[in-house]
Amino acid sequence: LATVIIGIRNQPTHALGHLLPEGTPTALIPVLIVIETISLFIRPLALGVRLTANLTAGHLLIQLIATAAFVLFPMIPSVAILTSILLFLLTLLEIAVAIIQAYVFVLLLSLYLQENV
């Protein structure tokens, strides 16, 4: 929100120019400005929700498999060991997902900031 306000304050023509593409029919101008304004404010929110959902899903899956491994160990040790191996592989996958999410977050954030500032 702060970057949008700073962008409108410092460069109003450039910031408002993103709301209306060149060659837009006159009848669509009011609707398009409303849609683009909503899109401008929802982008950072969507970025945060996507990041939170991906990290939460991975941690939840790791917690569920770890709980299953601890519960299965006294009853069926061989299955618990296989579950622990699966847990290790899932942890490696989660590290890879975290790296990719960090890259996507920084890339999109820099694009949003570049557009507004």
All heavy atoms as an XYZ file, in Angstrom:
888
protein
N       0.832     -1.191      0.000
C       0.000      0.000      0.000
C       0.875      1.252      0.000
O       0.598      2.197     -0.731
C      -0.936     -0.014      1.210
C      -1.884      1.170      1.343
C      -2.804      1.265      0.138
C      -2.671      1.070      2.615
N       1.937      1.220      0.777
C       2.811      2.388      0.856
C       3.493      2.653     -0.478
O       3.620      3.814     -0.891
C       3.857      2.189      1.946
N       3.916      1.602     -1.166
C       4.572      1.820     -2.454
C       3.610      2.383     -3.490
O       4.005      3.193     -4.330
C       5.193      0.521     -2.989
O       4.172     -0.441     -3.172
C       6.251      0.000     -2.054
N       2.355      1.960     -3.442
C       1.356      2.495     -4.375
C       1.135      3.975     -4.097
O       1.110      4.797     -5.024
C       0.027      1.712     -4.261
C      -1.051      2.357     -5.099
C       0.231      0.269     -4.673
N       1.003      4.338     -2.838
C       0.776      5.743     -2.476
C       1.983      6.596     -2.842
O       1.839      7.691     -3.395
C       0.442      5.854     -0.972
C      -0.921      5.208     -0.702
C       0.444      7.306     -0.522
C      -1.253      5.062      0.752
N       3.192      6.090     -2.574
C       4.401      6.838     -2.933
C       4.506      6.986     -4.449
O       4.867      8.049     -4.955
C       5.656      6.148     -2.348
C       5.667      6.300     -0.838
C       6.932      6.724     -2.949
C       6.731      5.479     -0.150
N       4.175      5.929     -5.176
C       4.212      5.999     -6.628
C       3.225      7.010     -7.184
O       3.550      7.770     -8.102
N       2.024      7.063     -6.613
C       1.022      8.034     -7.066
C       1.452      9.452     -6.692
O       1.248     10.391     -7.453
C      -0.363      7.685     -6.492
C      -0.877      6.400     -7.140
C      -1.353      8.814     -6.711
C      -2.156      5.869     -6.534
N       2.064      9.617     -5.523
C       2.485     10.944     -5.077
C       3.671     11.468     -5.874
O       3.709     12.628     -6.280
C       2.836     10.903     -3.593
C       3.077     12.301     -3.006
C       3.509     12.208     -1.588
N       4.831     11.564     -1.573
C       5.502     11.275     -0.486
N       4.987     11.533      0.683
N       6.684     10.705     -0.552
N       4.675     10.613     -6.122
C       5.893     11.062     -6.791
C       5.761     11.136     -8.307
O       6.314     12.039     -8.925
C       7.066     10.156     -6.429
C       7.465     10.302     -4.984
O       7.082     11.251     -4.307
N       8.228      9.345     -4.500
N       5.081     10.169     -8.900
C       4.930     10.122    -10.352
C       3.478      9.813    -10.701
O       3.152      8.695    -11.113
C       5.834      9.051    -10.947
C       7.302      9.265    -10.687
C       8.126      8.079    -11.157
O       7.612      6.993    -11.353
N       9.415      8.309    -11.337
N       2.566     10.767    -10.535
C       1.145     10.467    -10.735
C       0.810     10.053    -12.164
O       0.002      9.149    -12.371
C       0.437     11.761    -10.349
C       1.474     12.816    -10.380
C       2.782     12.148    -10.142
N       1.435     10.662    -13.152
C       1.122     10.317    -14.543
C       1.540      8.890    -14.854
O       0.777      8.128    -15.459
C       1.845     11.289    -15.504
O       1.538     12.624    -15.119
C       1.422     11.058    -16.927
N       2.736      8.515    -14.421
C       3.232      7.158    -14.677
C       2.420      6.121    -13.891
O       2.083      5.066    -14.420
C       4.710      7.069    -14.296
C       5.316      5.732    -14.545
N       5.575      5.255    -15.812
C       5.712      4.755    -13.689
C       6.093      4.054    -15.728
N       6.195      3.729    -14.437
N       2.119      6.411    -12.629
C       1.393      5.467    -11.789
C      -0.039      5.267    -12.284
O      -0.543      4.143    -12.328
C       1.368      5.948    -10.341
N      -0.686      6.349    -12.671
C      -2.060      6.230    -13.154
C      -2.113      5.724    -14.594
O      -3.154      5.248    -15.040
C      -2.780      7.578    -13.030
C      -2.950      8.086    -11.595
C      -3.572      9.478    -11.598
C      -3.772      7.121    -10.769
N      -1.002      5.804    -15.311
C      -0.946      5.301    -16.679
C      -1.103      3.794    -16.751
O      -1.551      3.261    -17.769
N      -0.759      3.084    -15.676
C      -0.923      1.628    -15.651
C      -2.388      1.226    -15.521
O      -2.742      0.083    -15.801
C      -0.142      1.014    -14.482
C       1.325      1.001    -14.698
N       1.943      0.181    -15.609
C       2.320      1.724    -14.134
C       3.245      0.388    -15.584
N       3.497      1.327    -14.696
N      -3.224      2.142    -15.086
C      -4.638      1.808    -14.882
C      -5.424      1.771    -16.180
O      -6.492      1.170    -16.231
C      -5.281      2.818    -13.922
C      -4.675      2.894    -12.519
C      -5.409      3.938    -11.704
C      -4.708      1.552    -11.836
N      -4.908      2.399    -17.214
C      -5.663      2.499    -18.460
C      -4.741      2.219    -19.641
O      -3.922      3.060    -20.009
C      -6.262      3.903    -18.580
C      -7.292      4.099    -19.670
C      -8.496      3.196    -19.430
C      -7.738      5.544    -19.704
N      -4.865      1.037    -20.259
C      -4.026      0.722    -21.415
C      -4.349      1.633    -22.604
O      -5.458      2.141    -22.734
C      -4.383     -0.733    -21.747
C      -5.047     -1.259    -20.532
C      -5.667     -0.101    -19.842
N      -3.376      1.797    -23.449
C      -3.545      2.648    -24.628
C      -4.530      2.008    -25.602
O      -4.523      0.799    -25.814
C      -2.190      2.813    -25.312
C      -2.105      3.992    -26.241
C      -0.694      4.195    -26.750
O       0.233      4.148    -25.928
O      -0.556      4.383    -27.965
N      -5.407      2.814    -26.172
C      -6.372      2.334    -27.161
C      -7.624      1.724    -26.557
O      -8.343      0.993    -27.233
N      -7.912      1.979    -25.285
C      -9.100      1.441    -24.638
C     -10.338      2.170    -25.155
O     -10.352      3.394    -25.226
C      -9.010      1.630    -23.108
O      -7.821      1.010    -22.645
C     -10.199      1.013    -22.411
N     -11.398      1.421    -25.513
C     -12.638      2.080    -25.938
C     -13.211      2.947    -24.818
O     -13.103      2.622    -23.634
C     -13.577      0.911    -26.245
C     -12.689     -0.259    -26.453
C     -11.466     -0.016    -25.637
N     -13.831      4.052    -25.178
C     -14.329      5.026    -24.205
C     -15.337      4.413    -23.240
O     -15.346      4.750    -22.056
C     -14.981      6.215    -24.951
O     -14.050      6.700    -25.923
C     -15.328      7.327    -23.998
N     -16.160      3.516    -23.699
C     -17.184      2.919    -22.835
C     -16.578      2.044    -21.734
O     -17.182      1.874    -20.674
C     -18.156      2.087    -23.673
N     -15.396      1.505    -21.975
C     -14.770      0.608    -20.985
C     -13.868      1.318    -19.987
O     -13.408      0.695    -19.031
C     -13.941     -0.453    -21.715
C     -14.707     -1.498    -22.509
C     -13.746     -2.437    -23.188
C     -15.642     -2.274    -21.606
N     -13.616      2.593    -20.188
C     -12.657      3.311    -19.338
C     -13.029      3.266    -17.854
O     -12.189      2.886    -17.027
C     -12.452      4.758    -19.842
C     -11.672      4.722    -21.153
C     -11.720      5.607    -18.809
C     -11.491      6.070    -21.805
N     -14.263      3.607    -17.438
C     -14.544      3.573    -15.986
C     -14.426      2.174    -15.379
O     -13.863      2.001    -14.290
C     -15.980      4.081    -15.874
C     -16.283      4.733    -17.173
C     -15.392      4.120    -18.191
N     -14.920      1.174    -16.095
C     -14.874     -0.198    -15.579
C     -13.426     -0.678    -15.493
O     -13.019     -1.300    -14.504
C     -15.708     -1.136    -16.485
C     -15.582     -2.570    -16.032
C     -17.152     -0.701    -16.510
N     -12.644     -0.377    -16.510
C     -11.259     -0.824    -16.531
C     -10.428     -0.166    -15.443
O      -9.568     -0.814    -14.831
C     -10.646     -0.541    -17.907
C      -9.379     -1.290    -18.250
C      -9.597     -2.788    -18.127
C      -8.933     -0.949    -19.637
N     -10.687      1.086    -15.154
C      -9.953      1.769    -14.087
C     -10.262      1.127    -12.734
O      -9.358      0.905    -11.917
C     -10.267      3.279    -14.081
C      -9.606      3.930    -15.290
C      -9.784      3.936    -12.791
C      -9.910      5.392    -15.449
N     -11.521      0.787    -12.493
C     -11.891      0.132    -11.233
C     -11.229     -1.241    -11.129
O     -10.654     -1.594    -10.091
C     -13.434      0.021    -11.114
C     -13.818     -0.860     -9.943
C     -14.055      1.389    -10.979
N     -11.280     -2.007    -12.207
C     -10.690     -3.355    -12.193
C      -9.181     -3.282    -11.983
O      -8.616     -4.043    -11.185
C     -11.033     -4.099    -13.496
C     -12.520     -4.443    -13.522
C     -10.200     -5.363    -13.639
C     -12.988     -4.993    -14.849
N      -8.512     -2.392    -12.673
C      -7.056     -2.276    -12.536
C      -6.655     -1.761    -11.155
O      -5.624     -2.163    -10.618
C      -6.491     -1.364    -13.623
C      -6.513     -1.972    -15.001
C      -5.617     -3.182    -15.141
O      -4.547     -3.220    -14.499
O      -5.984     -4.092    -15.885
N      -7.463     -0.891    -10.563
C      -7.170     -0.402     -9.214
C      -7.288     -1.532     -8.201
O      -6.423     -1.694     -7.324
C      -8.118      0.749     -8.840
O      -7.993      1.785     -9.811
C      -7.787      1.306     -7.468
N      -8.339     -2.323     -8.315
C      -8.506     -3.473     -7.417
C      -7.351     -4.452     -7.608
O      -6.787     -4.966     -6.640
C      -9.869     -4.147     -7.659
C     -10.998     -3.225     -7.199
C      -9.948     -5.482     -6.943
C     -12.382     -3.696     -7.597
N      -6.976     -4.698     -8.848
C      -5.869     -5.609     -9.140
C      -4.559     -5.103     -8.532
O      -3.759     -5.890     -8.012
C      -5.718     -5.750    -10.656
O      -4.543     -6.434    -10.971
N      -4.346     -3.804     -8.592
C      -3.131     -3.207     -8.049
C      -3.012     -3.444     -6.546
O      -1.927     -3.730     -6.035
C      -3.126     -1.705     -8.345
C      -1.893     -0.915     -7.943
C      -0.710     -1.326     -8.803
C      -2.169      0.568     -8.091
N      -4.135     -3.357     -5.838
C      -4.096     -3.526     -4.384
C      -4.149     -4.992     -3.961
O      -3.721     -5.337     -2.860
C      -5.231     -2.744     -3.724
C      -5.005     -1.265     -3.742
C      -5.762     -0.437     -4.551
C      -4.011     -0.695     -2.961
C      -5.546      0.925     -4.576
C      -3.787      0.677     -2.978
C      -4.553      1.488     -3.791
N      -4.653     -5.871     -4.816
C      -4.776     -7.285     -4.450
C      -3.488     -8.057     -4.716
O      -3.229     -9.075     -4.072
C      -5.975     -7.912     -5.187
C      -7.254     -7.416     -4.550
C      -5.930     -9.416     -5.163
C      -8.502     -7.967     -5.154
N      -2.645     -7.600     -5.624
C      -1.411     -8.330     -5.952
C      -0.548     -8.660     -4.742
O      -0.177     -9.828     -4.560
C      -0.589     -7.525     -6.953
C      -1.055     -7.605     -8.355
C      -0.091     -6.827     -9.221
N      -0.634     -6.590    -10.537
C      -0.079     -5.792    -11.412
N       1.020     -5.135    -11.110
N      -0.618     -5.624    -12.595
N      -0.188     -7.686     -3.900
C       0.641     -8.047     -2.733
C      -0.071     -8.993     -1.772
O       0.554     -9.875     -1.177
C       0.917     -6.705     -2.056
C       0.681     -5.678     -3.104
C      -0.370     -6.242     -3.998
N      -1.379     -8.844     -1.637
C      -2.139     -9.743     -0.780
C      -2.104    -11.167     -1.329
O      -1.889    -12.127     -0.574
C      -3.579     -9.241     -0.662
C      -4.515    -10.063      0.208
C      -4.072     -9.973      1.656
C      -5.934     -9.599      0.043
N      -2.288    -11.317     -2.627
C      -2.243    -12.640     -3.246
C      -0.853    -13.259     -3.106
O      -0.721    -14.472     -2.892
C      -2.640    -12.548     -4.708
N       0.172    -12.440     -3.212
C       1.541    -12.927     -3.046
C       1.751    -13.477     -1.635
O       2.307    -14.554     -1.448
C       2.522    -11.800     -3.335
C       4.008    -12.095     -3.200
C       4.423    -13.135     -4.225
C       4.802    -10.821     -3.393
N       1.275    -12.755     -0.641
C       1.398    -13.212      0.742
C       0.589    -14.464      1.026
O       1.046    -15.369      1.730
N      -0.619    -14.533      0.473
C      -1.467    -15.716      0.683
C      -0.835    -16.940      0.046
O      -0.815    -18.025      0.635
C      -2.890    -15.472      0.129
C      -3.681    -16.752      0.050
C      -3.619    -14.451      0.980
N      -0.288    -16.792     -1.170
C       0.344    -17.931     -1.844
C       1.547    -18.425     -1.048
O       1.731    -19.628     -0.851
C       0.755    -17.535     -3.257
C       1.399    -18.683     -4.013
C       1.733    -18.387     -5.453
N       2.559    -17.214     -5.606
C       2.193    -16.135     -6.292
N       1.030    -16.088     -6.878
N       3.013    -15.116     -6.410
N       2.370    -17.510     -0.579
C       3.544    -17.885      0.206
C       3.137    -18.591      1.495
O       3.675    -19.642      1.846
C       4.381    -16.637      0.504
C       5.665    -16.838      1.278
C       6.645    -17.651      0.458
C       6.268    -15.500      1.643
N       2.158    -18.034      2.185
C       1.688    -18.630      3.436
C       1.088    -20.013      3.215
O       1.354    -20.947      3.979
C       0.650    -17.704      4.103
O       1.238    -16.424      4.303
C       0.187    -18.269      5.420
N       0.286    -20.158      2.179
C      -0.358    -21.444      1.908
C       0.663    -22.524      1.572
O       0.566    -23.659      2.063
C      -1.356    -21.292      0.770
N       1.654    -22.189      0.757
C       2.668    -23.189      0.396
C       3.505    -23.614      1.590
O       3.781    -24.802      1.767
C       3.572    -22.635     -0.705
C       2.893    -22.619     -2.051
O       2.006    -23.415     -2.325
N       3.295    -21.701     -2.898
N       3.893    -22.661      2.415
C       4.700    -23.016      3.584
C       3.880    -23.786      4.620
O       4.364    -24.747      5.214
C       5.312    -21.763      4.202
C       6.351    -21.062      3.327
C       6.838    -19.799      4.010
C       7.507    -21.974      3.013
N       2.640    -23.374      4.816
C       1.782    -24.061      5.790
C       1.479    -25.484      5.354
O       1.502    -26.409      6.176
C       0.472    -23.278      5.990
O       0.797    -21.954      6.402
C      -0.404    -23.940      7.029
N       1.210    -25.682      4.074
C       0.906    -27.028      3.576
C       2.100    -27.959      3.780
O       1.931    -29.110      4.211
C       0.526    -26.960      2.103
N       3.293    -27.482      3.492
C       4.474    -28.315      3.682
C       4.719    -28.667      5.134
O       4.992    -29.821      5.471
N       4.582    -27.687      6.012
C       4.795    -27.947      7.438
C       3.718    -28.885      7.987
O       4.007    -29.745      8.824
C       4.798    -26.636      8.224
C       6.076    -25.883      8.103
N       6.437    -25.213      6.958
C       7.099    -25.709      8.977
C       7.621    -24.654      7.147
N       8.040    -24.932      8.352
N       2.505    -28.723      7.536
C       1.417    -29.599      7.990
C       1.653    -31.039      7.555
O       1.473    -31.977      8.350
C       0.088    -29.085      7.454
C      -1.160    -29.847      7.868
C      -1.357    -29.768      9.372
C      -2.372    -29.288      7.149
N       2.083    -31.218      6.315
C       2.362    -32.563      5.824
C       3.518    -33.198      6.582
O       3.458    -34.382      6.949
C       2.664    -32.506      4.323
C       2.676    -33.821      3.569
C       1.360    -34.560      3.746
C       2.946    -33.573      2.106
N       4.552    -32.442      6.856
C       5.684    -32.957      7.633
C       5.223    -33.348      9.042
O       5.600    -34.403      9.562
C       6.831    -31.925      7.683
C       7.523    -31.859      6.329
C       7.832    -32.260      8.783
C       8.568    -30.775      6.219
N       4.393    -32.517      9.654
C       3.883    -32.826     11.007
C       3.046    -34.105     11.001
O       3.193    -34.946     11.894
C       3.052    -31.646     11.521
C       2.414    -31.882     12.866
C       3.427    -32.058     13.981
O       4.443    -31.392     14.002
N       3.156    -32.962     14.906
N       2.190    -34.264     10.003
C       1.350    -35.465      9.938
C       2.175    -36.731      9.740
O       1.929    -37.752     10.390
C       0.322    -35.316      8.811
C      -0.788    -34.305      9.046
C      -1.612    -34.130      7.779
C      -1.662    -34.732     10.202
N       3.157    -36.685      8.866
C       3.976    -37.875      8.622
C       4.873    -38.172      9.824
O       5.081    -39.338     10.176
C       4.782    -37.708      7.320
C       3.813    -37.701      6.133
C       5.800    -38.818      7.153
C       4.442    -37.445      4.806
N       5.387    -37.140     10.484
C       6.204    -37.364     11.683
C       5.374    -37.987     12.799
O       5.827    -38.902     13.489
C       6.817    -36.048     12.149
N       4.141    -37.524     12.955
C       3.252    -38.113     13.970
C       2.963    -39.571     13.641
O       2.969    -40.436     14.535
C       1.939    -37.315     14.051
O       2.248    -35.953     14.349
C       1.020    -37.883     15.118
N       2.740    -39.855     12.358
C       2.490    -41.246     11.957
C       3.703    -42.124     12.240
O       3.556    -43.265     12.701
C       2.127    -41.297     10.472
N       4.889    -41.614     11.994
C       6.107    -42.400     12.255
C       6.260    -42.700     13.744
O       6.597    -43.821     14.127
C       7.334    -41.657     11.734
N       5.994    -41.711     14.606
C       6.104    -41.935     16.053
C       5.049    -42.902     16.568
O       5.326    -43.717     17.445
C       6.009    -40.616     16.814
C       7.276    -39.815     16.781
C       7.275    -38.525     16.273
C       8.472    -40.341     17.246
C       8.436    -37.779     16.226
C       9.636    -39.610     17.207
C       9.624    -38.319     16.692
N       3.852    -42.828     16.009
C       2.779    -43.728     16.446
C       3.037    -45.154     15.966
O       2.784    -46.125     16.677
C       1.410    -43.205     15.954
C       0.326    -44.247     16.137
C       1.055    -41.920     16.670
N       3.568    -45.292     14.745
C       3.793    -46.620     14.180
C       5.025    -47.317     14.740
O       5.127    -48.541     14.667
C       3.931    -46.521     12.657
C       2.650    -46.266     11.881
C       2.974    -46.035     10.413
C       1.697    -47.432     12.037
N       5.978    -46.575     15.286
C       7.232    -47.191     15.722
C       7.050    -48.302     16.757
O       7.647    -49.373     16.602
C       8.205    -46.126     16.231
C       9.584    -46.665     16.444
C      10.377    -47.002     15.354
C      10.082    -46.864     17.722
C      11.645    -47.519     15.541
C      11.346    -47.388     17.909
C      12.142    -47.713     16.819
N       6.239    -48.122     17.801
C       6.078    -49.236     18.757
C       5.330    -50.436     18.162
O       5.571    -51.579     18.549
C       5.257    -48.639     19.904
C       5.312    -47.172     19.729
C       5.585    -46.911     18.287
N       4.426    -50.185     17.215
C       3.606    -51.272     16.671
C       4.295    -51.996     15.513
O       4.399    -53.228     15.525
C       2.257    -50.716     16.197
C       1.402    -50.157     17.317
S      -0.182    -49.591     16.737
C       0.253    -47.973     16.135
N       4.728    -51.235     14.503
C       5.327    -51.820     13.301
C       6.607    -51.031     12.976
O       6.565    -50.054     12.227
C       4.354    -51.749     12.107
C       2.969    -52.251     12.503
C       4.890    -52.540     10.926
C       1.910    -51.955     11.475
N       7.728    -51.431     13.524
C       8.959    -50.656     13.328
C       9.396    -50.541     11.862
O       9.920    -49.503     11.454
C      10.014    -51.415     14.138
C       9.232    -52.208     15.117
C       7.924    -52.517     14.460
N       9.188    -51.582     11.078
C       9.638    -51.518      9.681
C       8.866    -50.452      8.897
O       9.448    -49.718      8.094
C       9.483    -52.885      9.004
O       8.116    -53.285      9.036
N       7.572    -50.348      9.126
C       6.765    -49.320      8.459
C       7.155    -47.936      8.984
O       7.199    -46.960      8.224
C       5.255    -49.594      8.654
C       4.421    -48.459      8.091
C       4.865    -50.912      8.017
N       7.471    -47.845     10.270
C       7.892    -46.569     10.846
C       9.209    -46.099     10.230
O       9.400    -44.905      9.974
C       8.019    -46.687     12.352
N      10.112    -47.027      9.957
C      11.384    -46.659      9.327
C      11.144    -46.177      7.899
O      11.727    -45.176      7.460
C      12.375    -47.847      9.379
C      12.807    -48.079     10.831
C      13.591    -47.600      8.490
C      13.609    -49.330     11.045
N      10.279    -46.863      7.175
C       9.935    -46.413      5.817
C       9.267    -45.038      5.851
O       9.532    -44.187      4.998
C       9.024    -47.433      5.131
C       9.679    -48.754      4.732
C       8.641    -49.724      4.194
C      10.779    -48.518      3.717
N       8.428    -44.830      6.833
C       7.772    -43.527      6.982
C       8.796    -42.446      7.312
O       8.689    -41.320      6.830
C       6.694    -43.603      8.077
O       5.807    -44.681      7.793
C       5.894    -42.325      8.156
N       9.803    -42.808      8.109
C      10.860    -41.841      8.438
C      11.690    -41.491      7.206
O      12.104    -40.341      7.034
C      11.761    -42.392      9.532
O      11.005    -42.605     10.708
N      11.928    -42.465      6.348
C      12.643    -42.187      5.093
C      11.813    -41.258      4.216
O      12.338    -40.291      3.632
C      12.984    -43.505      4.363
C      14.019    -44.295      5.162
C      13.477    -43.233      2.947
C      14.256    -45.698      4.661
N      10.518    -41.512      4.157
C       9.611    -40.633      3.420
C       9.624    -39.224      4.013
O       9.629    -38.227      3.276
C       8.188    -41.200      3.432
C       7.120    -40.348      2.769
C       7.335    -40.286      1.266
C       5.743    -40.881      3.098
N       9.684    -39.156      5.328
C       9.742    -37.859      6.011
C      11.019    -37.106      5.653
O      10.983    -35.899      5.409
C       9.654    -38.069      7.526
C       9.684    -36.814      8.387
C       8.465    -35.955      8.102
C       9.746    -37.194      9.848
N      12.129    -37.811      5.581
C      13.393    -37.177      5.196
C      13.324    -36.643      3.765
O      13.749    -35.517      3.482
C      14.548    -38.172      5.345
C      15.861    -37.632      4.861
C      16.539    -36.671      5.594
C      16.411    -38.072      3.663
C      17.738    -36.155      5.148
C      17.608    -37.556      3.213
C      18.279    -36.603      3.952
N      12.781    -37.448      2.852
C      12.648    -37.011      1.458
C      11.700    -35.822      1.343
O      11.944    -34.891      0.568
C      12.173    -38.175      0.584
C      13.154    -39.336      0.440
C      12.511    -40.475     -0.337
C      14.434    -38.883     -0.217
N      10.637    -35.839      2.117
C       9.700    -34.723      2.109
C      10.345    -33.458      2.669
O      10.077    -32.354      2.186
C       8.446    -35.076      2.921
C       7.343    -34.040      2.922
C       6.796    -33.846      1.513
C       6.238    -34.443      3.858
N      11.220    -33.616      3.639
C      11.940    -32.468      4.185
C      12.858    -31.856      3.129
O      12.939    -30.627      2.996
C      12.749    -32.881      5.420
O      11.856    -33.442      6.390
C      13.475    -31.698      6.033
N      13.529    -32.693      2.352
C      14.343    -32.179      1.246
C      13.489    -31.446      0.218
O      13.867    -30.381     -0.277
C      15.100    -33.328      0.574
C      16.195    -34.001      1.391
C      16.816    -35.148      0.598
C      17.246    -33.002      1.808
N      12.327    -32.011     -0.084
C      11.409    -31.355     -1.013
C      10.938    -30.019     -0.458
O      10.847    -29.028     -1.188
C      10.206    -32.265     -1.300
C       9.142    -31.688     -2.226
C       9.694    -31.498     -3.628
C       7.920    -32.579     -2.242
N      10.673    -29.978      0.824
C      10.216    -28.738      1.462
C      11.310    -27.666      1.432
O      11.016    -26.482      1.265
C       9.780    -29.023      2.894
C       9.137    -27.869      3.586
C       7.817    -27.450      2.969
O       7.193    -28.240      2.262
O       7.418    -26.291      3.195
N      12.549    -28.059      1.565
C      13.652    -27.099      1.457
C      13.713    -26.539      0.037
O      13.878    -25.333     -0.161
C      14.985    -27.763      1.862
C      14.987    -28.035      3.362
C      16.177    -26.896      1.474
C      16.146    -28.891      3.828
N      13.548    -27.410     -0.961
C      13.534    -26.947     -2.355
C      12.363    -26.001     -2.605
O      12.514    -24.963     -3.271
C      13.469    -28.139     -3.303
N      11.202    -26.330     -2.070
C      10.023    -25.465     -2.223
C      10.266    -24.116     -1.551
O       9.890    -23.066     -2.089
C       8.759    -26.155     -1.659
C       7.611    -25.187     -1.522
C       8.350    -27.322     -2.547
N      10.907    -24.125     -0.393
C      11.202    -22.869      0.311
C      12.132    -21.985     -0.518
O      11.937    -20.768     -0.592
C      11.806    -23.161      1.679
N      13.114    -22.593     -1.149
C      14.032    -21.822     -1.992
C      13.295    -21.228     -3.191
O      13.456    -20.053     -3.519
C      15.216    -22.699     -2.433
C      16.096    -23.036     -1.232
C      16.033    -22.028     -3.526
C      17.136    -24.092     -1.507
N      12.458    -22.047     -3.823
C      11.685    -21.557     -4.974
C      10.708    -20.467     -4.548
O      10.552    -19.448     -5.232
C      10.953    -22.733     -5.655
C      11.970    -23.659     -6.309
C       9.956    -22.232     -6.695
C      11.384    -24.974     -6.777
N      10.070    -20.643     -3.408
C       9.126    -19.638     -2.922
C       9.840    -18.324     -2.609
O       9.313    -17.249     -2.879
C       8.390    -20.131     -1.677
C       7.349    -21.172     -1.961
C       6.251    -20.647     -2.863
O       5.757    -19.537     -2.696
N       5.874    -21.450     -3.833
N      11.021    -18.408     -2.044
C      11.790    -17.187     -1.762
C      12.143    -16.474     -3.061
O      12.033    -15.245     -3.158
C      13.046    -17.527     -0.973
N      12.542    -17.238     -4.066
C      12.879    -16.650     -5.363
C      11.659    -15.974     -5.991
O      11.736    -14.839     -6.453
C      13.441    -17.725     -6.295
C      13.651    -17.243     -7.701
C      14.702    -16.382     -8.003
C      12.798    -17.632     -8.724
C      14.895    -15.926     -9.289
C      12.987    -17.173    -10.018
C      14.030    -16.327    -10.294
O      14.210    -15.870    -11.563
N      10.528    -16.674     -6.007
C       9.304    -16.112     -6.595
C       8.848    -14.886     -5.812
O       8.446    -13.877     -6.400
C       8.198    -17.185     -6.644
C       6.851    -16.581     -6.993
C       8.559    -18.269     -7.639
N       8.930    -14.938     -4.493
C       8.515    -13.806     -3.672
C       9.355    -12.568     -3.975
O       8.821    -11.487     -4.198
C       8.626    -14.174     -2.186
C       8.170    -13.095     -1.259
C       6.829    -12.923     -0.992
C       9.080    -12.243     -0.656
C       6.393    -11.936     -0.139
C       8.663    -11.248      0.202
C       7.312    -11.095      0.454
N      10.663    -12.725     -4.023
C      11.547    -11.586     -4.287
C      11.348    -11.070     -5.711
O      11.313     -9.858     -5.945
C      13.020    -11.969     -4.023
C      13.971    -10.906     -4.522
C      13.230    -12.216     -2.547
N      11.197    -11.978     -6.665
C      10.991    -11.569     -8.053
C       9.699    -10.776     -8.217
O       9.697     -9.678     -8.791
C      10.973    -12.796     -8.960
C      10.730    -12.529    -10.442
C      11.929    -11.823    -11.039
C      10.458    -13.831    -11.167
N       8.597    -11.300     -7.709
C       7.324    -10.593     -7.845
C       7.309     -9.297     -7.045
O       6.781     -8.282     -7.509
C       6.168    -11.500     -7.415
C       5.873    -12.658     -8.359
C       4.770    -13.529     -7.787
C       5.500    -12.159     -9.738
N       7.890     -9.320     -5.860
C       7.944     -8.098     -5.060
C       8.743     -7.011     -5.769
O       8.334     -5.846     -5.796
C       8.540     -8.397     -3.685
C       8.527     -7.248     -2.686
C       7.097     -6.849     -2.370
C       9.265     -7.639     -1.429
N       9.861     -7.393     -6.362
C      10.652     -6.387     -7.084
C       9.905     -5.871     -8.307
O       9.994     -4.680     -8.629
C      12.014     -6.952     -7.483
O      11.858     -7.979     -8.441
N       9.139     -6.719     -8.981
C       8.338     -6.251    -10.111
C       7.244     -5.288     -9.659
O       6.997     -4.271    -10.314
C       7.727     -7.437    -10.851
C       8.689     -8.281    -11.665
C       7.985     -9.514    -12.213
C       9.319     -7.475    -12.777
N       6.594     -5.601     -8.541
C       5.548     -4.717     -8.024
C       6.137     -3.378     -7.600
O       5.565     -2.327     -7.858
C       4.818     -5.344     -6.838
C       4.085     -6.622     -7.172
C       3.776     -7.540     -6.176
C       3.697     -6.938     -8.466
C       3.105     -8.712     -6.464
C       3.035     -8.113     -8.747
C       2.737     -8.984     -7.752
O       2.082    -10.142     -8.026
N       7.285     -3.424     -6.938
C       7.923     -2.174     -6.505
C       8.401     -1.348     -7.697
O       8.299     -0.128     -7.698
C       9.088     -2.480     -5.569
C       8.713     -2.997     -4.180
C       9.959     -3.379     -3.415
C       7.894     -1.987     -3.423
N       8.933     -2.017     -8.701
C       9.407     -1.319     -9.880
C       8.246     -0.622    -10.599
O       8.412      0.462    -11.134
C      10.085     -2.301    -10.820
C      10.660     -1.671    -12.070
C      11.298     -2.729    -12.956
O      11.244     -3.930    -12.673
N      11.900     -2.302    -14.034
N       7.097     -1.238    -10.582
C       5.928     -0.653    -11.240
C       5.395      0.554    -10.485
O       4.880      1.490    -11.084
C       4.828     -1.708    -11.355
C       3.622     -1.275    -12.129
C       2.629     -2.393    -12.261
O       2.984     -3.441    -12.822
O       1.489     -2.220    -11.794
N       5.539      0.569     -9.166
C       4.917      1.610     -8.355
C       5.861      2.715     -7.915
O       5.407      3.797     -7.546
C       4.277      0.996     -7.107
C       3.063      0.178     -7.461
O       2.310      0.548     -8.351
N       2.901     -0.950     -6.802
N       7.134      2.464     -7.851
C       8.049      3.474     -7.315
C       8.844      4.100     -8.448
O       9.284      3.451     -9.332
C       9.002      2.849     -6.272
C       9.975      3.870     -5.754
C       8.188      2.279     -5.132
